[in-house]
């Protein structure tokens, strides 16, 4: 095994500027949905000197008020739903932190009111909803950025840098996935009426984004998908969930992408092994192994390994883990990049033009699994 300095020197990490400044008028931000993920949003917004959270909406009476009190946010207007908040507030941006089934309607309504949106993942549930979000975004002229904070991890950036450098040559096959040995989250995540998708939408979208972003988000063409729910419905493993669990806790698929690339994918909330396998990106000139994690945490599970030939010799180059630098964590970087785009009129950091392909694959897997056969992925222009 060789640790080739000449190869490593091509992939030096970049440094993120993590010093936002309070210049001019503060951005007026609203939060739609005050559940678990909104906790990370409010804590990040509180750390941004140019932001004022002025409104919150939640369907459960009193929930938003308790949320604001718990996080010490004063001067907030509270609303029983997102529509009344949008009708009565002058907002510069909103975070949509609701359960999956309402992602589309909340985002589309915000765009119709001329408000940029930071939309938590997954983008939505179906490809049809994703198309409607894209239409509303185009008509409004405002941005939607999807909440994939792993993109801001330096190790994730390194994966893309290696692939885009051409070191691997043309990509022809990718195996990817991940999950948890036991990690079904409960709450609104496990019912179709609120979540619409299980592990597939919760952590599967992250796994797909890791590799699709690295290879430039080619268009998906066909998918043969499989889903199961053995653990979630089992009184042996999850007796507390069994009577209401009706989403997937495991999913797998074989996806054909434009450019002749094959994507072999699997994801799990619960399983017996500790991983369904490492991610490996196969290229004609090299391959990259990305170690899996015990539980998806937004980065890679250890040093990556580049397999390639040097002067006719089969060589392995270890890509060391890049430790986090600076004060700003991944979630804060996600929030900050969105706010900067709002302030400057820039492009969405994680644009729907890419994530619609992610959503098409997720939706395609679910539809293929129900049909019991391979299906074509059709994305209306």
N, C-alpha and C positions, 0 to 999 in steps of 0.2 A: 504493500500500500504506500502511496506517495501523497504527500501534502504539498502540492505544486504551487510555490509562491507566485509564479508567473500567471497561473490561472486565477489564484485568489485575488491578485492585485486588480483584476478587471471588475471585481464586485465589491468595492468599498461602499459602506453604507452612507446614506445622506443624513444630514442633521436637520431636525424639525425645529423651527423657530417657535418656542412656546411662551412668548411674552406678549399677549394681547394688550392693547392699550385702550383706555377709555377716552376716545376722541369724538367730540361732537355729541349729538343727541343719542341717547340710549335706545337700543332696539326694544320694542314692546313685543313680548313673546307670550303666547298662550299655550297651555298644555291640555290636550284632549285625552282624557283617561288618566286616572291617578292610582293605577295599580303598581305592581312590583317594578316594572321596567322604568316607570316614570320617576322612581326614586333616583336612579342614575342621572336622568335628565335634569331634575331640579337641583341636584348637588353640583352638576357641571355648570348649569346656568348661573348658580349663585357664585361660582368662582370666576365668572367672566365679568370684567369691570364695565363693559359696554352693553349690558343686558339688564332688562327689568322684566320679571315675570309678573304680568298684570292680570291674567285671567286663567281660570281652570274650569274644566267641565267634566262631570262624571254622572253616569246614569243612576248611581246609588246615592240616595239622599244623605247629605252630611259627610260623604267620603272625602270630597275635595277639601272641605273645610278642615277636617281632621288632618289631612295630608299637609296642607299649608301650615297648620299650627305645629305639626311634628317637625317640620323642616325650618321653622322660624321665618316664614315668608309672610310679610305684612302688606297691606294695601291691595290685596287681590280681590277681583270680582269673581263670584262663583256662579256657575250655570248648571242646570239639570241635563243639558245635552249640548252637543257641539254646534248645532244649528243656531240656538239662541245666543251662544257666545259669539259666533261669527257675525250674526246680525247686529250685535250691540257693541262690539269692540272694534277699535282701529288698531289692527295688529300688523307688525312687520314680519312675523313668522309664527308658525305653530309646530309643536311636536305632536305627532299622532302616536299615542301609546296605548291604544285600545287593543282588544283581542282581534285575531286575524279577520274574522268575518266582517268587521266594520272598517277595516283599513281603507278599502276603496271608497266607500261613501263619505267618510270623514275627509279624506284627501281631496276628492273631487269637489266637495262643497267648499273647502278652504280655497282651492284654486279658483273657483267661480267667484269668490269674494276677493280675489287678487292677492292671496296670501301664500308665500312660499312655504313648503312643507318639508320637515324632517320626518320621514316615515320609518317607523320601526320595522324590522324584518319579521316575517317574510313580506315582500311587497304587497301581497294579497293572497287569495286562495286559488283563483282560476285565471287562465290566460285571458278570458273575456273581460274580467275586471281590470287586468293589467292594461289591456288595450284602451279601456275607457279612461283610466288614469292618464295614459299617454296623450289621448285626445284632449282631455281637459288641461293638461300641462301646456300643450301646444297652443291652445286657444287663449289661455290666460297670459302667456308670456312669462310666467313665474316658474321657479324651479321646484323639483321634488328630488331630494337626496335620500337614498335608502340606507338604513342604519346598519351598515356592515363595518363596524369598527375594526375587525381584524385586518382590513386593508391597510391600516396605519401602522401595523407592527413592522419593524424593520426586517424581520425574518420573512414575512410575507412579501414585502417589497423585493427582498433578495431573490425569491423564487421567480418573480416576474423578470427581474433584471437578468438572471441567468438564462431564462428561456428566450427573452427578447434579444440577448446578445448574439444569438446564433450558435452558441457553443454546442447545443444539443442537435443542431440541424433541424430538418423538417420533423415536426411532431406527428406521430402516426397512431399512438395508443396511449391511453392514460387509465390507470386504476386509482381510484380514490374513494374516500369514505371516512368513517370514524364512528365514534359514539361512546356509549357508556355501558359498563357491565350491568349496573343497576342505576337508573337515573331518570325515571319517569317523573316529571315535575308536578303533576296534579293540577289543582285549581281549574281555570278555564281552558288549560292546554289539552285536556283529555276528552273533551266533548265536541262532537262535530258541529253542534249548533253555534258554538263560539269560536272554536279553533279552525275547523274545516280540514286541517292537516295536523298530523302528529309530529313525530321525529323528522319526517320529511321536510316540513316547513320550519320547524324550530331550529334544528342544527344542520339539516341537510343542505339548506340554502347557503350556509357558510362554507361547507365542504366543496360544494360546486363552485362557489365564487373564487375560492383559492386557486383552482386550476383554470377555470374559464377566464379569469382576469389575466392570468399569466400568459395564456395563449392568444389573447386578443378578442375574446368573446365571439367565436364563430357561431353562425346560426345553427341551431339544432334541426335535424331533418326527420328522424324517426326515433321511436323509443319502444323498448319492450320492458315493461315494468312489473314489479312484484311488491306487494305489501303484506304485512301480517300484524296480528295483535295478540299473540299468544300470551305474552307476559302481562300486559295491561288488563286483560280479561281473566287472568288466573287468580283464583282465591288462594292458591299456594304462594304466589310471589307478591301480589298486590291486592290483598283482600279489601283494602280501603277504597280501591278504585274500581273493582271488578264490575259492580252493578251499573256504572255509568260510563265506562271506558268504551269509546266507539270511534277512535282514530287509529292510525298506524303507530306501532312502536318499533317497527323495522321496515326498511324498504331497500330494494335493490333494482338495478336497471342496466340495460345495455343500450347506449345512445350513439347514434351516428350523427356526426357534426360535419358541416361544410369543410372542404379541404381534405376529405378522406380520413378524418380523425375519429377514432373509436374511444368512447368513454365508458368505462366499466365502474359502476358506482354502487356503494352500499352504505347505509347509515342506520344507527340503532340507538334507541333510548334504553333498551335492556337486551341482554344476551348472556350466554354462558362464557364465551372467551373474553379476554380483556381488550381485544381489538379485532375488527374485521380485516385488518391489514394496513400496512403503510401505503402512503400515496407514492406512486412511481410514474414519472413522465418519461415515456420512451421516445427518443428521437433517432434519426438515422445516423447521427454522429456522436451521440452520447445519451445518457439517461440520468435522471435525478431522482434519488430516493428521499422522501420527506417523512421522517418518523411520525407515527400517530401519537396522540395524547391519550391519557387514561380517560379524560373527560374534556370535551371541547372547551378550550380556554382562549381561543383567539390567536394562538401561535402554533409553533411546531413542537414535536415531542422530544427533540434532541438535535444534535448536529446533523446536517444534511450531508448526503454523499453524492458526489458527481462521478459517474462512470464514463470513461472516455479513453481514447488511445493517444499516447504521446510518443512520437518517433517510432511508431509501430508497436509500442508496448501497451498492453492493457493496464490502465491506471485508474486508481480511485483517489479522488481529492475530497478531503473532508472540509465542509463549509461550516466553520464554527458558529455557534449560537451568538447572536448579537444581543447583548444585554441592553435593557431599557435605559435610555439616557434622558436627562432633563426632568422637569417636574410634571409634565403633562402626560397623563396616561392615555391609553387608546380611546377610551370613551370621550375624554375631554378633547382629544384631537378630532374625533368625529364631529362633536358639537362645534368646535372652533372653525373647522373647515367649512361647515354649513353656514355659520354666521358670517364668515368672511365673504363667501359667495353672495350672500344676501346683501351685504353692505356694498360690495363692488359691482354687483350685477353680473358676476362671473358664472361659470358653468357649475352644475351640481357636482360635488366631489365623487359621489357614487350615483351615476345617472341612470334614469329609467330606461334609456336607450340600450343599456347593457343588461340591466336586471330583468327586463322583460324576457330575455332569453333564459335566464335562470328560472323565472317563473314558468315559462313554457315547458321547461324540462320537468319541474316539480309537478305541474298540473298534468303533463303527459304521462308521467309515471303512475299517478293516481288513476287516470282514465284507462291506461293500458292494463293496469292490474284488475280493474273492474271488468274490462272487456275480455281479459284472458288471452290477449294477443298483442302483437306489435302494431303500433299505430303511427300514422304520419303526424308530424307536428306542423300545424298551420297557424301562422301568425299574420293576421290582417295588417296590411300596410297602413 
